[in-house]
Amino acid sequence: MKVVLSGRARAGLCAIALYIARDNKDRAFAILSEGGGVLMPLAAYPFGPRFAWLGDRFGVSWQVRLV
């Protein structure tokens, strides 16, 4: 599995964009969302075929695009 992270911190906030390629895409989403909350479910959107936005159990906001 290849993982590429990009992010930006501003005013005490942190947002992380996670791009996952190859196998285990659904598993990666399940692991990140465990104990947190899903803000946008894993689905097709106009800007991408497999995208999700979630908050993990530590309060970090994740935007995940599965390619």
C-alpha positions as CSV (number, residue, x, y, z in Angstrom):
1,M,0.0,0.0,0.0
2,K,1.3,3.4,-0.9
3,V,0.3,6.3,1.3
4,V,0.9,10.0,0.4
5,L,0.1,12.6,3.1
6,S,-0.4,16.3,2.6
7,G,-1.6,18.7,5.1
8,R,-1.8,22.3,6.4
9,A,-2.0,23.7,9.9
10,R,-3.5,27.1,10.6
11,A,-4.7,28.8,13.8
12,G,-4.3,25.7,15.9
13,L,-6.2,23.6,13.4
14,C,-4.8,20.7,11.4
15,A,-6.3,19.2,8.2
16,I,-4.8,16.2,6.6
17,A,-5.5,14.9,3.1
18,L,-4.7,11.2,2.6
19,Y,-4.3,9.6,-0.8
20,I,-4.3,5.8,-0.7
21,A,-3.4,3.7,-3.8
22,R,-3.7,-0.1,-4.4
23,D,-5.2,-2.6,-2.0
24,N,-6.9,-2.2,1.4
25,K,-8.7,1.1,0.6
26,D,-11.8,0.2,2.5
27,R,-9.8,-1.1,5.4
28,A,-7.8,2.1,5.7
29,F,-11.1,4.1,5.9
30,A,-12.5,1.8,8.6
31,I,-9.3,2.0,10.7
32,L,-9.2,5.8,10.6
33,S,-12.9,6.2,11.4
34,E,-13.0,3.7,14.2
35,G,-13.9,5.6,17.4
36,G,-14.5,8.8,15.5
37,G,-17.2,10.2,13.3
38,V,-17.9,10.3,9.5
39,L,-18.6,13.7,8.2
40,M,-18.9,12.7,4.5
41,P,-19.4,8.9,3.9
42,L,-17.1,7.0,1.5
43,A,-18.8,7.6,-1.8
44,A,-18.5,9.0,-5.3
45,Y,-18.7,12.8,-5.5
46,P,-18.3,15.3,-8.4
47,F,-14.6,15.8,-7.5
48,G,-13.7,12.2,-7.1
49,P,-15.0,8.6,-7.4
50,R,-14.1,7.5,-3.9
51,F,-13.8,10.2,-1.2
52,A,-14.6,10.5,2.5
53,W,-14.2,13.0,5.3
54,L,-14.0,11.8,8.9
55,G,-12.7,12.7,12.3
56,D,-10.6,10.1,14.1
57,R,-10.8,9.3,17.8
58,F,-8.1,11.9,18.6
59,G,-10.1,14.8,17.0
60,V,-8.0,14.9,13.8
61,S,-10.0,15.7,10.6
62,W,-9.2,13.5,7.7
63,Q,-10.1,13.9,4.0
64,V,-9.5,10.6,2.3
65,R,-9.4,10.2,-1.5
66,L,-9.1,6.5,-2.6
67,V,-7.6,6.3,-6.0
